[in-house]
Amino acid sequence: MKKEEQSIVVRGTPAVYHCEAGILDKLDTLLAPYQYKRVIVVHGDRSLEAAQPYWPKETNTTLLYLRYQGECTLQEAHRIACYAQAERADAILGLGGGKVMDLVKAAGNTSGLDTILVPTLASNCAAWTPLSVFYNEEGQFTHYTVFPKSTLMVLLEPRIALHAPVDYLRAGIADTLAKWYEADVLIRGLKHRSAAVQVAHLTARLCQTALLEHGRQSIHDAEQKRLSDAFVEVAETIIMTGGLVGGFGDHLGRIAGAHSVHNGLTAAPATHHLLHGDKVAYGILVQLVLEDNVAEMKNLLPFYEDLGLPYRLSDLALSAEDRPTLECIARKATLPQESIQLMRPEGVTSDEVYEAIVKLEQIVS
């Protein structure tokens, strides 16, 4: 890896983070130092309903509610920013899953307003990271943008995440498990690791350790709607610890092969019903095959089976017989701008990804 490729920018954390039951009861107190008069609350129908039991009944700040529409697109982020400016808002609050988090960060960047994020799902680290992942209206990945300013405040009410569908937690575990495998392949070959890169590498390992140790129990507790230490630890690992990896590692701690395979899978309409983390889970296995680390791939299979994570093409509504679709996935996964190209100095070809998919299928069948 070239010296200039090791140059990183640390955007480690939001300015303020709280994780506790009842934190939203303190929303007025938390906002008071900033003297906001009007705050836009961007939400989805389900996220607003899920937060309602824990949402403050009255606030001194005027809250203006705006429902988000569809995908996280540039157009939707622009619409939210324009609405906030037209309403003379002082800040934008996002209430929802990853798409809402990313839309609000993008809208805040466009409008120059502070952002406050209240994740309702423990499914990814979108609430933590200063970037947004964009798609087109058909749900296909287009690009991601890293912003110059981090989020002002992240408020995690664990009871909201606890009562979300368990599939989102499972997908979040997979998405965060990828932090280790993607950061490690980018960092382990460096001759010199800066302090920030060391933090990213160690934090990525912490993600893997916590999830493999407590992931199963957290799923069980979520199914029982029990607010346990295991559930809270896994939720914070997904949202906070996972976010710290990229926050300190920058492009060396964000994404590599697994997420590029995810992006490739978005080219197949049959996969659009799957959650982000499910596709990333499959991408981890493909990346390990590309690394010729089949032993580690096999080590993960019992964990995948226990959690119901996809490891076969049929789990993704795909078929090994459909070579044109698999080749299309491989081509999109290996576009020049894709992070999979950071895995090796010579890059990764679409043929190599296609062959890795076929090899994985042969191993797990």
SVG drawing of the C-alpha trace seen along z (x, -y; Angstrom):
<svg xmlns="http://www.w3.org/2000/svg" viewBox="-47 -30 54 60">
<polyline fill="none" stroke="black" stroke-width="0.4" points="0.0,0.0 1.4,-3.4 2.3,-5.9 -0.4,-8.4 -3.0,-5.6 -2.1,-5.3 -2.9,-9.0 -6.1,-9.1 -8.4,-11.6 -9.8,-10.8 -13.5,-11.5 -13.8,-9.4 -17.1,-10.1 -20.2,-12.3 -19.8,-15.2 -22.3,-13.6 -23.4,-10.0 -25.9,-8.5 -27.1,-5.0 -29.7,-4.4 -33.3,-3.5 -35.2,-6.8 -32.7,-9.0 -35.4,-10.5 -37.2,-11.8 -34.1,-14.1 -34.3,-15.4 -35.2,-18.9 -32.4,-19.1 -29.9,-17.7 -31.0,-20.3 -31.1,-23.2 -27.4,-24.3 -27.8,-24.8 -30.9,-27.0 -32.7,-25.4 -36.1,-26.9 -37.2,-24.6 -36.0,-21.1 -37.1,-18.9 -37.8,-15.3 -37.3,-13.0 -38.9,-9.6 -40.6,-6.6 -44.0,-5.4 -42.7,-2.4 -39.9,-4.2 -42.2,-7.0 -44.6,-4.3 -41.8,-2.3 -40.5,-5.4 -43.8,-6.7 -43.9,-5.0 -40.5,-6.6 -40.9,-9.9 -41.3,-13.1 -44.8,-14.3 -43.8,-17.9 -40.7,-19.9 -39.8,-23.5 -38.3,-23.2 -40.8,-23.1 -40.6,-19.7 -41.7,-19.6 -42.3,-16.1 -41.3,-15.1 -41.8,-11.6 -39.0,-10.3 -39.8,-8.9 -38.3,-5.7 -34.6,-5.2 -31.6,-7.2 -31.1,-9.1 -29.5,-12.4 -32.9,-13.8 -34.5,-12.8 -31.6,-14.3 -32.0,-17.5 -35.8,-17.6 -35.2,-17.2 -32.5,-20.0 -34.8,-22.3 -37.7,-21.7 -35.5,-22.4 -34.3,-25.6 -37.8,-26.7 -39.0,-26.1 -36.0,-28.0 -35.0,-25.0 -32.0,-25.1 -31.3,-21.3 -32.4,-18.1 -33.2,-15.0 -33.3,-11.6 -35.5,-8.9 -35.3,-5.5 -33.0,-3.0 -29.9,-3.4 -31.6,-5.1 -33.0,-7.8 -29.7,-8.3 -27.9,-8.7 -30.5,-11.0 -30.4,-13.3 -26.6,-13.4 -26.6,-14.3 -29.4,-16.9 -27.5,-18.4 -24.4,-18.7 -26.3,-20.4 -28.1,-22.8 -25.3,-23.5 -27.5,-22.4 -26.6,-20.2 -27.8,-16.7 -29.2,-14.6 -29.7,-10.9 -32.0,-8.5 -31.5,-5.0 -34.5,-2.7 -32.7,0.4 -29.4,2.0 -28.8,3.0 -25.7,0.9 -23.4,-1.9 -25.0,-4.6 -25.9,-6.7 -22.2,-6.9 -20.3,-7.4 -20.0,-10.8 -20.9,-9.4 -24.0,-8.5 -24.5,-5.6 -26.6,-6.5 -28.8,-4.3 -30.9,-5.0 -34.7,-4.7 -34.4,-1.1 -32.4,-0.3 -29.1,0.1 -26.0,-1.2 -24.5,-4.2 -21.8,-5.8 -21.0,-7.0 -19.9,-10.4 -17.8,-11.2 -18.8,-14.5 -16.4,-17.0 -18.4,-17.3 -19.6,-14.6 -23.0,-14.3 -23.7,-16.4 -25.5,-13.9 -26.5,-10.2 -29.1,-9.0 -29.7,-5.3 -32.8,-4.2 -32.1,-0.4 -35.8,0.5 -36.7,-0.8 -34.1,1.4 -35.1,4.3 -38.7,4.3 -37.7,4.0 -37.9,7.1 -35.1,9.5 -34.1,9.8 -32.6,6.3 -30.4,7.2 -29.2,10.3 -28.3,8.3 -26.6,5.7 -24.5,8.4 -23.4,9.5 -22.7,6.0 -20.5,5.4 -18.8,8.7 -17.5,7.6 -15.6,4.7 -12.9,7.2 -12.5,9.0 -12.5,5.9 -10.3,3.8 -7.9,6.7 -7.3,7.4 -6.5,3.7 -4.3,3.1 -2.4,6.3 0.0,5.9 1.1,2.3 4.7,2.0 3.9,-1.0 0.6,-1.6 -0.2,-5.0 -1.8,-5.2 -5.2,-5.8 -4.9,-2.8 -3.9,-0.7 -7.1,-1.9 -9.2,-1.0 -7.6,2.5 -8.0,3.3 -11.6,1.9 -12.4,4.1 -11.2,7.2 -13.3,6.1 -16.3,6.1 -15.6,9.7 -14.9,10.9 -18.1,9.3 -20.4,10.6 -19.1,14.1 -19.3,14.3 -22.7,12.5 -24.4,12.6 -26.4,15.7 -27.5,14.6 -28.5,11.2 -30.7,12.8 -32.4,15.0 -33.0,12.1 -34.4,10.0 -36.8,12.8 -37.9,12.8 -37.9,9.0 -35.6,9.1 -33.3,6.0 -30.2,7.9 -26.6,7.0 -25.8,9.1 -28.4,7.3 -27.2,3.8 -23.5,4.8 -24.3,6.2 -26.4,3.1 -23.6,0.8 -21.1,2.9 -23.1,2.5 -23.8,-1.2 -20.8,-2.6 -17.9,-0.2 -18.5,0.6 -18.6,-3.1 -15.3,-3.7 -13.4,-1.4 -14.0,-3.6 -13.9,-6.7 -10.3,-6.1 -9.2,-4.0 -10.9,-6.1 -10.6,-4.3 -8.4,-1.6 -11.2,-0.8 -14.4,-1.1 -15.1,1.4 -13.2,3.9 -14.4,7.1 -17.6,7.9 -19.3,4.6 -18.3,4.7 -20.0,8.1 -23.0,6.5 -23.0,3.8 -22.7,6.3 -25.7,8.2 -27.8,5.1 -27.6,5.5 -29.8,8.7 -33.5,7.8 -34.0,11.1 -31.9,9.8 -33.7,6.5 -35.9,8.0 -32.8,8.8 -31.4,6.6 -28.1,4.8 -26.4,7.0 -27.6,10.2 -25.9,9.4 -22.8,8.3 -22.8,11.6 -22.5,13.5 -19.9,11.0 -17.7,11.9 -17.5,15.5 -16.8,14.5 -14.0,12.2 -12.5,15.0 -12.5,17.3 -10.8,14.6 -8.1,14.4 -7.7,18.2 -8.7,18.3 -11.2,21.2 -10.4,22.4 -11.7,19.1 -14.7,19.2 -15.6,22.7 -15.1,21.6 -17.9,19.0 -20.4,21.4 -21.8,22.7 -22.3,19.1 -24.1,18.4 -26.3,21.4 -27.2,20.6 -28.2,17.0 -29.8,17.9 -27.4,15.8 -27.1,16.5 -24.2,18.6 -25.6,20.3 -26.9,18.8 -30.3,20.2 -30.4,18.1 -30.2,15.1 -32.8,16.3 -30.1,16.9 -28.9,20.0 -25.5,21.4 -27.1,22.3 -27.7,18.6 -24.3,17.7 -25.3,14.4 -26.7,13.0 -23.6,14.1 -21.3,12.6 -23.3,9.3 -22.9,9.3 -19.2,10.0 -18.8,7.1 -20.6,4.6 -18.6,5.8 -15.3,5.1 -15.9,1.7 -12.7,-0.5 -14.1,-2.6 -15.1,0.4 -13.3,1.0 -12.6,4.6 -9.8,3.1 -8.0,2.1 -7.5,5.7 -4.5,6.2 -2.1,3.9 -3.1,5.5 -6.8,5.3 -9.5,7.9 -11.1,9.0 -14.8,9.9 -13.6,13.4 -12.0,13.9 -15.2,12.9 -17.3,15.1 -14.9,18.0 -15.0,17.3 -18.8,17.4 -18.8,20.7 -16.1,22.2 -18.0,21.1 -21.2,22.7 -19.3,26.0 -17.9,25.9 -21.2,25.3 -23.4,27.5"/>
</svg>
